[in-house]
Amino acid sequence: MSTIRDVAALAKVSPATVSRVLNHDTKYKMTDETIERVWKAVAELNYKAPSSSGDRLRPVRNPVRDSSAAHKFGCIMNVQGGKYNDPYYLTILSGFEKLIMEKGYDISFIRTNEELEDPQILYKTFDEPVSGLIIMNTLTDETFDYIRKQTPYIVGIDTAHDTIDNVAYDHYGAAIMAVEHLYAQGYREIGFIGGDESEMRRSRRFNGYFAALHGLDLCFNADWVLASGWDEEICDRKIRKAYAEGKLPRAFFVASDTMAIGALHTFFDLGLSVPEDIAVIGLSNIEISKYSNPPLSTIGLPIREMGMVAADLLLGRIAGDTLPTRVVTLGAELIRRSST
């Protein structure tokens, strides 16, 4: 078994520095680069801080695979604007938690992808064995590779990691459903409000929107495509700018209910009547969407069930399921309300 001196040699620091980093000792100043080097050395050697005094580090303990053991589970959330502010991911978490707790297990931690960008938080999070993990977004290769070594069973919610099971919905088909509903309601100028500028036009939701326009022989106008960055304030500014320039379409498909509800507020402030002046349809059917003004038409997703399916997949893997990794795709449905 390696000693603390092995960690120090790999990190190119003194054993005392390693000890200070492992014990989160802030008495002595250390650069962020030094701290990160130490944690990376600890990870590379596959060792953890000692549970008692001494210079020997105990090896990482893989979670036990006996189904009768007391398993612990973790969750990595994808959130915007605060850890517990996104109703979509919180609903997925509630479904996951429900099934896990019904089986007598606990969720040991809830982290975000942003938090795990800090090496100290990352390594500290996995300081104790975790039987299984649910991740709600695609992680960086470095973070995912480290977590994969610590946790043998991981299930993703619509991630790009193809070495693990994933639970997803049909983004492309949901977008087509939304545009076709607006078309059926008589709208011909249909815009799109999505997420990050750099990724939006490559997204399956945008591609579904674009394909639906083409299939219905409708005009595509780049001025009707607004990138919100999943930020309500940015969405508000983009809508107001388009309104001032006379570039609003007659209807919008908005790629999340949260942004769609924000858009409804902006249109109200601008004195626009929904759906008479402009129509809005969202995506996900979060609980609050039925109480917006007016109630939001949306493409309903089985959000809570996504979390439950993820938990079921995870428990199945722990119980010995060795089938190839799979993507479980759940269906969507049109929810007609007053905004269209």
ZAVOLUM-865421 format. One record per atom (N, C-alpha, C, CB): x, y, z. Coordinates in steps of 0.2 Angstrom, whole numbers, padded with zeros to 4 digits, always signed. Atoms other than C-alpha are relative to their C-alpha. Glycine has a CB too. Layout:
BEGIN
XYZ...
END
This chain:
BEGIN
+0004-0006+0000+0000+0000+0000+0004+0006+0000-0005+0000+0006-0004-0006+0001+0007+0017-0005-0001+0004+0007-0003+0004-0006+0000-0005-0005+0011+0030+0008-0001+0007-0002+0007+0000+0004+0001-0007+0002+0008+0048+0009+0006+0003-0004-0001+0004+0006-0006-0002+0004+0026+0050+0002-0001-0001-0008+0006-0003+0003+0001+0001+0007+0020+0042-0014-0004+0005-0003-0003-0007-0001+0005-0005+0002+0006+0054-0016+0004+0007-0001-0006+0002+0005-0004-0006+0000+0018+0069-0012+0005+0000-0006+0004+0001+0006-0005+0001+0005+0031+0062-0025-0004+0001-0007+0003-0007+0000+0004-0001+0006+0017+0061-0039-0002+0007-0001-0006-0005+0000+0002-0006+0001+0011+0078-0035+0005+0006+0000-0005+0002+0006-0006-0004-0001+0029+0085-0033-0001+0006+0005+0001+0004-0007+0001-0005-0006+0025+0093-0016+0003-0004+0006-0007+0002+0001-0003+0004-0006+0031+0088+0002-0006-0004+0003+0002+0005+0005+0005+0004-0003+0022+0075+0012-0005+0005+0005+0003-0005+0004+0004-0005-0004+0017+0090+0024-0006+0003-0004+0005+0005+0003+0005-0004+0004+0008+0099+0010-0006-0005-0002+0003+0002-0007+0006+0005+0001-0002+0083+0005-0004-0001+0006+0003-0007-0001+0004+0001-0006-0007+0081+0023-0005+0006+0001+0005+0000+0006+0004-0006-0001-0013+0099+0024-0006+0000-0005+0004+0007-0001+0005+0000+0005-0023+0097+0008-0005-0005+0002+0003-0001-0007+0005+0005-0001-0031+0081+0013-0004+0002+0007+0004-0007+0002+0004-0002-0006-0036+0089+0030-0003+0007-0001+0005+0000+0006+0003-0007+0001-0042+0105+0022+0003+0005+0005-0007+0000+0001-0004-0005-0005-0029+0115+0033+0001+0006-0004+0007-0003+0002-0001-0006+0003-0030+0133+0028+0005+0005+0003-0007+0004-0001-0005-0004-0004-0017+0139+0040+0006+0002-0004+0002-0004+0006-0005-0001+0004-0004+0138+0027-0003+0002-0007+0005-0005+0000+0003-0002+0007-0007+0147+0010+0003-0005-0005+0003+0007-0002-0001+0005+0005-0007+0135-0005-0003+0003-0006-0001-0007+0001+0004-0003+0006-0011+0140-0023-0005-0006-0002+0006+0001-0006+0005+0005+0003-0026+0132-0032+0003-0005-0004-0005+0004-0004-0003+0005+0004-0014+0123-0044+0003-0005+0004+0005+0004-0004-0003+0005-0004-0005+0115-0030-0005-0005+0003+0004+0003+0006+0005+0004-0003-0021+0109-0021-0003-0005-0006-0006+0005+0002+0002+0005+0005-0027+0102-0038+0004-0005-0002-0002+0004-0006-0005+0005+0001-0011+0093-0041+0000-0006+0005+0007+0003+0000+0000+0005-0006-0012+0084-0024-0007-0004-0001+0000+0004+0007+0006+0004+0001-0030+0079-0027+0000-0004-0006-0007+0005+0000-0001+0004+0006-0026+0073-0044+0004-0006+0001+0002+0004-0006-0005+0006-0002-0012+0062-0037-0004-0005+0004+0006+0003+0004+0004+0005-0004-0024+0055-0024-0004-0004-0004-0004+0004+0005+0005+0003+0005-0036+0051-0038+0004-0005-0004-0004+0004-0004-0004+0005+0004-0023+0043-0049+0003-0006+0004+0006+0004-0003-0002+0006-0004-0016+0032-0035-0006-0004+0003+0004+0003+0006+0006+0004-0002-0034+0027-0031+0000-0001+0007-0001-0006-0004+0000+0000-0007-0032+0031-0013-0004+0006+0003+0007+0000+0003+0004-0005-0003-0042+0041+0000+0004+0002+0007-0007-0003+0002-0003-0002-0007-0038+0051+0016-0001-0005+0005-0002+0007+0002+0000+0005-0005-0034+0040+0031-0006+0002+0005+0006+0000+0004+0006-0001-0005-0049+0038+0044+0003+0002+0007-0004-0005+0000-0003-0002-0006-0036+0040+0058+0007+0002-0001+0000-0007+0005-0007-0003+0001-0019+0047+0061+0005-0005-0003+0003+0002+0007-0005+0004+0003-0004+0040+0052+0001+0002-0007-0002-0008+0000-0002-0002+0007+0004+0042+0035-0003-0005-0006+0007+0001-0001+0002+0005+0005-0004+0027+0026-0007+0002-0002+0000-0007+0002+0006-0001+0003-0019+0030+0015-0004-0006-0002+0000+0005-0006+0004+0006+0001-0033+0017+0014-0002+0000-0008-0006+0000+0004+0002+0000+0007-0038+0011-0004-0007+0001-0001+0002-0007-0003+0007-0001+0001-0054+0015-0012-0004-0006+0001-0001+0003-0007+0005+0006-0001-0068+0003-0007-0005+0000-0005-0002+0000+0007+0006+0000+0005-0079-0002-0021-0006-0002+0004+0002-0005-0005+0006+0001-0003-0097-0002-0016-0002-0008+0000-0006+0004-0003+0002+0008-0001-0103-0020-0010-0005-0001-0005-0002-0002+0007+0005+0002+0005-0113-0029-0023-0006-0004+0003+0003-0003-0006+0005+0004-0003-0123-0039-0011-0007+0004+0000+0002-0003+0007+0007-0004+0000-0142-0034-0014-0002+0001+0007-0005-0003-0004+0003+0000-0007-0145-0037+0005+0004+0006+0004+0000-0006+0003-0004-0005-0004-0132-0023+0010-0004+0006+0000+0007+0000-0003+0003-0006+0000-0136-0006+0014+0003+0005-0005+0001+0004+0008-0003-0003+0005-0133+0003-0002-0001+0008+0001-0003-0002-0007+0001-0007-0001-0131+0022-0003+0001+0003-0008+0006+0004+0004+0001-0002+0007-0135+0032-0019+0001+0008+0000-0007-0001-0003-0001-0007+0001-0130+0049-0026-0003+0003-0006+0008+0002+0000+0003-0003+0006-0137+0062-0038+0004+0006-0002-0007+0002+0002-0003-0006+0002-0129+0075-0049-0005+0003-0005+0007-0002-0004+0005-0004+0003-0141+0088-0055+0003+0005-0005-0004+0003+0005-0002-0005+0005-0141+0099-0070-0005+0006+0001-0001-0003-0008+0004-0006-0002-0148+0116-0064+0002+0006-0003-0001+0000+0007-0001-0007+0002-0150+0134-0070-0003+0004+0005-0003+0001-0007+0002-0005-0004-0151+0148-0058-0001-0002+0008-0007+0003-0002+0000+0002-0007-0149+0138-0041-0001-0007+0000-0006+0004+0003+0000+0007-0001-0147+0121-0035-0007-0003+0000+0004-0002+0006+0006+0003+0000-0165+0118-0031-0006+0004-0003-0002-0001+0008+0005-0004+0003-0174+0130-0042-0003-0003-0007+0003+0007-0002+0002+0002+0007-0177+0120-0058-0005-0006+0001+0006-0003-0004+0005+0004-0002-0194+0111-0056+0000-0007-0005-0007+0003-0001-0001+0006+0004-0190+0099-0071+0005-0005+0003+0003+0002-0007-0004+0005-0003-0175+0091-0063-0002-0002+0007+0007+0003+0000+0002+0002-0007-0182+0092-0045-0006-0006-0001-0003+0006+0003+0005+0005+0001-0197+0082-0052+0003-0007-0001-0005+0002-0005-0004+0006+0001-0185+0069-0059+0003-0003+0006+0005+0001-0005-0003+0002-0007-0176+0068-0042-0005-0003+0004+0003+0006+0003+0005+0002-0004-0192+0066-0033-0003-0007-0002-0007+0004+0000+0002+0006+0003-0197+0051-0044+0006-0005+0002-0001+0000-0007-0006+0005-0002-0179+0043-0041+0000-0001+0007+0006+0004-0002+0000+0001-0007-0180+0046-0023-0006-0004+0003+0000+0007+0004+0006+0004-0002-0197+0039-0021+0001-0008+0000-0006+0001-0004-0001+0007+0001-0192+0022-0028+0006-0002+0004+0001-0001-0007-0006+0002-0004-0175+0022-0019-0002-0001+0007+0005+0005-0001+0002+0001-0007-0183+0025-0002-0005-0005+0001-0003+0007+0002+0005+0006-0001-0197+0012-0005+0004-0006+0001-0005+0000-0006-0004+0006-0001-0183+0000-0006+0004+0000+0006+0005-0001-0006-0004-0001-0006-0176+0006+0010+0007+0003+0000+0001-0007+0003-0007-0003+0001-0161+0015+0004+0000+0008+0000+0003-0002-0007+0000-0007-0001-0155+0033+0005+0004+0003-0005+0003+0002+0007-0004-0004+0004-0148+0047-0006+0005+0003+0004-0005+0005-0004-0005-0002-0005-0132+0051+0002+0002+0007-0002+0006-0004-0001-0002-0007+0002-0128+0067-0008-0004+0002-0006+0007+0001-0001+0003-0003+0006-0135+0079-0021+0005+0005-0002-0007+0003+0001-0005-0005+0002-0122+0089-0031-0002+0002-0007+0007-0003-0001+0001-0002+0007-0122+0099-0047+0006-0001-0004-0002+0008+0000-0006+0000+0004-0111+0098-0062+0005+0006+0002-0002+0000-0007-0004-0005-0002-0104+0115-0057+0004-0001+0006-0004+0007+0000-0003+0001-0006-0100+0110-0040+0006-0005-0001-0004-0003+0006-0005+0005+0001-0090+0095-0046+0006+0002-0004-0003-0006-0003-0006-0003+0003-0079+0106-0056+0006+0002+0004-0002+0006-0005-0005-0001-0005-0070+0110-0040+0003-0007+0002-0003+0004+0006-0003+0007-0002-0058+0095-0037-0001-0002+0007+0008+0000-0002+0001+0002-0007-0059+0096-0018-0007-0003+0001+0001+0006+0004+0007+0002-0001-0078+0095-0019-0001-0007-0003-0005+0005-0003+0001+0006+0004-0077+0081-0032+0003-0006+0004+0004+0000-0007-0003+0005-0004-0065+0070-0022-0003-0001+0007+0007+0001+0001+0003+0000-0007-0073+0074-0005-0007-0004-0001-0001+0006+0003+0006+0003+0002-0090+0069-0013+0000-0008+0000-0003+0002-0006-0001+0008+0001-0084+0051-0017+0005-0003+0005+0002-0001-0007-0004+0003-0005-0074+0049-0001-0002-0006+0003+0001+0006+0006+0003+0006-0002-0086+0036+0005-0003-0004-0006-0005+0002+0005+0002+0004+0006-0092+0022-0006-0008+0002-0001+0000-0008+0002+0007-0001+0002-0108+0025-0016-0001-0006-0005+0000+0007-0004+0002+0006+0003-0117+0010-0023-0002+0002-0007-0006-0004+0003+0002-0002+0007-0125+0019-0038-0001+0008+0000-0007-0003-0001+0000-0007+0002-0127+0036-0046-0005+0002-0005+0007+0003-0001+0004-0003+0005-0140+0046-0056+0003+0007-0002-0007+0000+0002-0002-0006+0002-0133+0060-0067-0005+0003-0005+0007-0001-0003+0005-0004+0004-0144+0073-0076+0003+0004-0005-0004+0004+0005-0003-0004+0005-0132+0080-0088+0006-0003-0002+0001+0007+0001-0006+0002+0003-0117+0076-0099+0006+0003+0004+0001+0000-0007-0006-0003-0004-0101+0078-0088+0006+0001-0004+0001-0004+0006-0006+0000+0004-0084+0082-0094+0003-0007+0000+0005+0006+0003-0003+0007+0001-0073+0067-0099+0004-0001+0007+0004+0000-0006-0005+0001-0006-0061+0070-0084-0005-0002+0006+0004+0006+0001+0005+0001-0006-0076+0071-0071-0003-0007-0001-0005+0005+0001+0003+0007+0001-0085+0056-0079+0005-0006+0001-0003+0000-0007-0004+0006-0001-0070+0045-0079+0002-0001+0007+0007+0002-0004-0001+0000-0007-0066+0049-0061-0005-0004+0003+0002+0006+0003+0006+0003-0004-0083+0045-0055-0001-0007-0002-0007+0004-0002+0001+0007+0002-0084+0029-0066+0004-0004+0004+0001+0000-0008-0005+0004-0004-0069+0023-0056-0003-0001+0007+0007+0003+0000+0003+0000-0006-0078+0026-0040-0006-0003+0001+0000+0007+0003+0007+0002+0000-0095+0021-0044-0002-0005-0005-0005+0006+0000+0001+0005+0006-0099+0005-0054-0006+0000-0003+0001-0007+0003+0007-0001+0003-0117+0009-0057-0002+0007-0001-0005-0005+0004+0002-0007+0001-0122+0025-0065-0006+0000-0006+0006+0004-0003+0005-0001+0005-0138+0029-0075-0001+0008-0001-0007-0003+0003+0001-0007+0002-0140+0045-0085-0007+0002-0002+0005+0002-0006+0006-0003+0002-0155+0056-0088+0002+0004-0007-0004+0005+0005-0001-0003+0007-0153+0060-0107+0007+0003-0001-0005+0005-0001-0007-0002+0001-0134+0061-0107+0003-0003-0006+0004-0002+0006-0003+0003+0006-0122+0058-0121+0005-0005+0002+0004+0006-0003-0005+0005-0002-0112+0045-0111-0004-0007-0002+0001+0000+0008+0002+0006+0003-0115+0029-0121+0002-0006+0004+0001+0000-0007-0003+0005-0004-0106+0018-0108-0005-0002+0006+0007+0001+0002+0005+0001-0005-0121+0019-0096-0007+0000-0002+0001+0006+0006+0007+0000+0002-0139+0016-0096-0003+0008+0000-0004-0004+0005+0003-0007+0000-0150+0032-0100-0007-0001+0000+0003+0004-0006+0008-0001+0001-0168+0037-0098-0001+0007-0004-0003+0000+0007+0001-0006+0004-0174+0050-0111-0007+0000-0003+0005-0001-0006+0006+0000+0004-0188+0056-0121+0002+0002-0007-0005+0006+0003-0001-0002+0007-0190+0060-0140+0000+0007-0001-0005-0004-0004-0001-0007+0001-0184+0078-0141-0003+0002-0007+0007+0002+0001+0001-0002+0007-0186+0078-0160-0008-0001-0001+0004-0005-0005+0007+0002+0001-0204+0070-0160-0004+0005+0004-0002-0007+0002+0003-0005-0004-0209+0082-0146-0001+0007-0003+0003+0001+0007+0000-0006+0004-0204+0097-0156-0005+0000-0006+0007+0002-0002+0004+0001+0005-0213+0091-0171-0008+0000+0002+0001-0007-0004+0007+0000-0002-0229+0088-0161-0002+0007+0002+0000-0004+0007+0002-0007-0002-0228+0106-0154-0002+0004-0006+0006+0003+0004+0001-0004+0006-0226+0114-0171-0007-0002-0004+0006-0001-0005+0006+0003+0004-0240+0103-0179-0006+0003+0004+0000-0007+0000+0006-0002-0004-0252+0108-0164-0001+0008-0002+0001+0000+0007+0000-0007+0002-0248+0127-0168-0003+0001-0007+0006+0004+0001+0002+0000+0006-0251+0124-0186-0008-0002-0001+0004-0005-0005+0007+0002+0000-0268+0115-0183-0004+0006+0003-0001-0006+0004+0004-0005-0003-0273+0130-0173+0000+0006-0004+0003+0002+0007+0001-0005+0005-0271+0141-0188+0006+0005+0000-0005+0004+0001-0006-0005+0000-0253+0149-0185+0004-0003-0005+0003-0001+0007-0005+0001+0005-0241+0150-0199+0007+0003+0001-0003+0002-0007-0006-0003-0002-0228+0161-0192+0002-0002+0007+0000+0008+0000-0001+0004-0006-0220+0150-0179+0008+0001+0001-0002-0007-0001-0007-0001-0003-0204+0154-0169+0002-0005+0005+0001+0007+0002-0003+0005-0004-0193+0145-0158+0004+0003+0006+0005-0005-0003-0004-0002-0005-0185+0149-0141+0003-0006+0004-0005+0004+0006-0004+0006-0003-0171+0138-0135+0005+0002+0005+0003-0004-0006-0005-0001-0006-0156+0137-0124+0006+0004-0003+0002-0006+0002-0007-0003+0001-0137+0141-0127+0001+0002-0008+0005-0004+0003-0001-0002+0007-0133+0150-0143+0004-0005-0004+0003+0007-0001-0005+0004+0003-0118+0139-0147-0003-0007-0001+0006-0001+0005+0002+0007+0001-0128+0123-0145-0007-0001-0003+0000-0004+0007+0007+0000+0001-0146+0127-0149-0002-0003-0007-0003+0007+0001+0002+0003+0007-0146+0124-0168+0002-0007-0001+0003+0005-0005-0002+0007+0001-0138+0107-0166-0005-0004+0005+0007-0001+0002+0004+0004-0004-0151+0102-0153-0005-0004-0004-0003+0004+0006+0005+0004+0003-0164+0089-0157-0007+0003+0000-0001-0007+0004+0006-0003+0000-0178+0100-0152+0000+0005-0005-0001+0004+0007-0001-0005+0005-0172+0114-0164-0001-0004-0007+0006+0004+0000+0000+0003+0007-0170+0101-0178-0007-0003-0001+0005-0006+0000+0007+0002+0000-0188+0094-0174-0004+0006-0002-0002-0003+0006+0003-0006+0002-0194+0112-0175+0001+0001-0008+0002+0006+0004-0002-0002+0007-0185+0115-0192-0003-0005-0005+0007+0000-0001+0003+0006+0004-0191+0098-0199-0007+0001-0001+0002-0007+0002+0007-0001+0000-0209+0102-0194-0002+0005-0005-0003+0001+0007+0001-0006+0004-0208+0119-0203+0000-0003-0007+0004+0006+0001-0001+0002+0007-0202+0111-0219-0005-0005-0002+0007-0004+0000+0005+0005+0001-0214+0096-0218-0007+0004-0001-0001-0005+0005+0007-0004+0001-0229+0109-0217+0001+0005-0005-0002+0003+0007-0001-0005+0005-0222+0120-0230+0000+0007+0003-0005-0001-0006+0001-0007-0003-0220+0135-0218+0007+0003-0001-0001-0001+0007-0006-0004+0001-0207+0149-0219+0004-0001+0006-0002+0007-0001-0005-0001-0005-0191+0148-0208+0003+0007+0000+0005-0006+0000-0003-0007+0000-0186+0165-0202+0005+0000+0006-0006+0005+0001-0005+0000-0005-0170+0167-0192-0001+0005+0005+0007+0001-0003+0002-0005-0005-0177+0182-0183-0005-0003+0005-0003+0006-0004+0005+0003-0005-0190+0171-0175+0003-0005+0004-0005-0003-0004-0003+0005-0004-0177+0160-0167+0004+0004+0006+0005-0005-0004-0003-0003-0005-0171+0166-0150+0003-0004+0005-0006+0005+0004-0004+0004-0005-0157+0159-0139-0001+0003+0007+0007-0001-0002+0001-0003-0007-0162+0162-0120+0006-0002+0004-0006-0003+0002-0005+0002-0004-0147+0153-0113-0003-0003+0007+0005+0006+0002+0004+0003-0006-0160+0145-0101+0000+0005+0006+0003-0007+0002+0000-0006-0005-0160+0162-0092-0006+0004-0002+0006+0004+0000+0006-0004+0001-0177+0171-0090+0001+0007-0001-0005-0001+0006-0002-0007+0002-0169+0188-0090+0002+0001-0007+0005+0003+0005-0003-0001+0007-0160+0185-0106-0006-0002-0005+0005-0006-0002+0006+0002+0005-0176+0177-0114-0005+0007+0000-0005-0005+0003+0004-0006+0000-0186+0193-0108+0003+0006-0005+0000+0003+0007-0003-0006+0004-0173+0205-0116+0000-0002-0008+0008+0000+0002+0000+0002+0007-0173+0195-0133-0007+0001-0002+0002-0008+0000+0007-0001+0002-0192+0195-0134-0001+0008-0001-0005-0003+0005+0001-0007+0000-0192+0214-0130+0003+0003-0006+0002+0003+0006-0004-0002+0005-0179+0217-0143-0004-0001-0007+0007-0002+0000+0004+0002+0006-0189+0207-0156-0006+0004-0001-0001-0007+0000+0007-0004+0000-0205+0216-0152+0002+0007-0002-0003+0000+0007-0001-0006+0002-0197+0233-0153+0002+0001-0008+0006+0003+0004-0002+0000+0007-0190+0229-0170-0005-0003-0005+0007-0004-0001+0005+0002+0004-0206+0222-0176+0001-0007-0003-0002+0004-0006-0002+0007+0002-0199+0204-0178-0003-0006+0004+0007+0000+0000+0004+0005-0004-0211+0194-0167-0004-0004-0005-0004+0002+0006+0004+0004+0004-0219+0179-0176-0007+0000+0004+0002-0008+0000+0006+0001-0003-0237+0174-0172-0001-0005+0005-0005-0001-0006+0000+0006-0005-0233+0159-0161+0007-0002+0001-0004-0006-0003-0007+0003-0002-0218+0152-0152-0001-0007+0003+0003+0005+0005-0001+0007-0003-0213+0134-0148+0006+0002+0005+0001-0006-0004-0006-0001-0005-0202+0136-0132+0002-0006+0003-0003+0005+0006-0002+0007-0002-0191+0122-0127+0000-0002+0007+0007+0000-0003+0001+0002-0007-0195+0122-0109-0006+0004+0003+0007+0001+0004+0006-0004-0003-0210+0127-0098+0002+0006+0004-0004-0005+0004-0002-0006-0004-0200+0138-0087+0001+0006-0004+0007-0002+0004-0001-0006+0005-0194+0149-0102-0007+0002-0003+0005-0002-0005+0007-0002+0003-0212+0148-0109-0004+0004+0005-0004-0006-0002+0004-0003-0005-0220+0154-0093+0003+0007+0001+0000-0003+0007-0003-0006+0001-0207+0168-0093-0002+0004-0006+0008-0001+0001+0003-0004+0006-0212+0173-0110-0007+0002+0000+0001-0005-0007+0007-0002-0002-0230+0174-0105+0000+0006+0004-0004-0006+0003-0001-0006-0004-0225+0187-0092+0002+0006-0004+0005-0001+0006-0003-0006+0004-0215+0197-0105-0006+0002-0005+0006-0002-0004+0006-0002+0004-0230+0197-0117-0005+0004+0003-0003-0006-0004+0004-0004-0004-0241+0203-0104+0002+0007+0002-0002-0004+0007-0003-0007-0002-0230+0217-0099+0000+0004-0007+0007-0001+0002+0000-0004+0007-0229+0222-0118-0007+0001-0002+0004-0004-0005+0007-0001+0002-0248+0222-0119-0002-0004-0005+0000+0007-0002+0002+0005+0005-0249+0207-0130-0005-0005+0003+0006-0003-0003+0005+0005-0002-0264+0196-0128+0002-0007-0002-0007+0002-0002-0001+0007+0002-0261+0177-0128-0006-0004+0001+0006-0003+0005-0003+0001+0007-0266+0168-0139-0002+0005-0005-0001-0007-0002+0003-0004+0006-0275+0182-0149+0006+0003-0004-0005+0005+0003-0006-0004+0004-0259+0192-0153+0006-0005-0001+0002+0006+0004-0006+0005+0001-0246+0178-0150-0002-0006+0004+0007+0004+0002+0001+0006-0004-0247+0160-0145+0006-0003+0002-0004-0005-0005-0006+0003-0003-0235+0150-0134-0002-0007+0002+0002+0004+0006+0001+0007-0002-0233+0131-0132+0007-0002+0003-0002-0005-0006-0006+0002-0003-0220+0124-0120+0002-0007-0001+0000+0002+0007-0003+0007+0000-0211+0108-0116+0001-0003+0007+0006-0001-0005-0001+0003-0006-0212+0097-0101-0006-0001+0005+0006+0003+0004+0006+0001-0004-0228+0100-0092+0002+0000+0008-0004-0006-0002-0001+0000-0007-0221+0105-0075-0006+0002+0003+0006+0005+0001+0006-0001-0003-0234+0107-0062-0003+0007+0000+0001-0001+0008+0003-0007+0000-0235+0126-0062-0002+0002-0007+0006+0005+0002+0002-0002+0007-0238+0127-0081-0008+0000+0000+0002-0005-0005+0007+0000+0001-0257+0123-0078-0003+0006+0004-0003-0006+0003+0003-0006-0004-0258+0139-0066+0003+0006-0003+0002-0001+0007-0003-0006+0003-0249+0151-0078-0006+0004-0002+0005-0001-0005+0005-0005+0003-0259+0166-0085+0002+0002-0007-0001+0006+0004+0005+0005+0000-0266+0160-0097+0004-0007+0001-0004-0001-0006-0003+0007-0001-0263+0141-0093+0003-0002-0006-0006-0005+0002-0005+0001+0006-0249+0135-0104-0001-0007-0003+0007+0000+0003+0000+0006+0004-0251+0123-0118+0007-0003+0000-0003+0001-0007-0007+0003+0000-0236+0111-0118+0000-0007-0002+0002+0000+0008-0001+0007+0001-0229+0094-0123+0001-0003+0006+0005-0001-0006-0001+0003-0006-0231+0084-0108+0005-0006+0000-0007-0003+0003-0005+0006-0001-0217+0072-0102-0001-0003+0006+0008+0003-0001+0001+0003-0007-0217+0059-0089+0006+0001+0004-0001-0008-0002-0006-0002-0003-0205+0068-0079+0002-0004+0006+0000+0008+0002-0001+0004-0006-0207+0059-0062+0002-0007-0002-0006+0001+0004-0001+0007+0002-0208+0043-0071+0008-0001-0002-0005-0003-0005-0006+0001+0003-0191+0046-0079+0005-0001+0006+0003+0007-0003-0004+0001-0006-0183+0047-0061-0001-0007+0002-0002+0005+0005+0002+0006-0003-0192+0031-0056+0003-0006-0005-0008-0001+0000-0003+0004+0005-0186+0022-0072+0007-0001+0001-0002+0001-0007-0008+0000-0002-0168+0027-0068+0001-0004+0006+0002+0008+0001-0001+0004-0006-0170+0020-0051+0000-0007-0001-0004+0003+0006+0001+0007+0001-0176+0004-0057+0005-0003-0004-0007-0001-0004-0006+0003+0004-0162+0002-0070+0006+0000+0005+0002+0005-0005-0006+0000-0005-0149+0006-0056-0001-0006+0005+0000+0007+0004+0001+0005-0004-0157-0006-0044+0001-0007-0004-0006+0000+0004-0001+0006+0004-0157-0019-0058+0007-0002-0001-0004+0000-0006-0007+0001+0002-0139-0017-0062+0004-0002+0007+0004+0007-0002-0003+0003-0007-0134-0019-0043-0002-0007+0001-0003+0005+0006+0003+0006-0002-0145-0034-0042+0003-0006-0005-0007-0001-0001-0004+0005+0004-0134-0042-0056-0002+0000-0008-0002-0007+0002+0002-0001+0007-0142-0036-0073+0007+0001-0004-0005+0005-0001-0007-0001+0004-0127-0038-0086-0002+0001-0007+0004-0007+0001+0002-0002+0007-0137-0034-0102+0004+0006-0002-0008+0001+0000-0003-0006+0003-0129-0022-0114-0003+0007+0003+0000+0000-0007+0003-0007-0002-0132-0003-0109-0005+0001-0005+0006+0005+0000+0006-0001+0004-0148+0003-0115-0003+0008+0001-0006-0005+0001+0004-0006-0001-0158+0019-0118-0007-0001+0000+0002+0005-0006+0008+0001+0000-0176+0019-0112-0003+0007-0002-0002-0002+0008+0003-0006+0003-0186+0032-0122-0007+0000+0002+0001+0001-0007+0007-0001-0002-0202+0038-0114-0004+0004-0005-0001+0002+0007+0005-0004+0005-0217+0045-0124-0002+0007+0003-0006-0004-0001+0003-0007-0002-0224+0063-0124-0007+0000-0003+0005+0005-0004+0007-0001+0002-0241+0069-0126-0002+0008+0000-0005-0003+0005+0002-0007+0000-0250+0086-0131-0005+0001+0005-0003+0001-0007+0005-0002-0005-0258+0095-0117-0002+0007-0002+0004+0001+0007+0003-0006+0003-0270+0108-0124-0002+0005+0006-0006-0002-0005+0003-0005-0005-0273+0124-0113-0001+0006-0004+0005+0001+0006+0002-0006+0003-0277+0142-0116+0005+0004-0004-0003+0004+0005-0005-0005+0003-0260+0149-0122+0000-0001-0008+0006-0002+0003+0001+0001+0007-0264+0142-0140-0007+0000-0002+0004-0007-0002
END
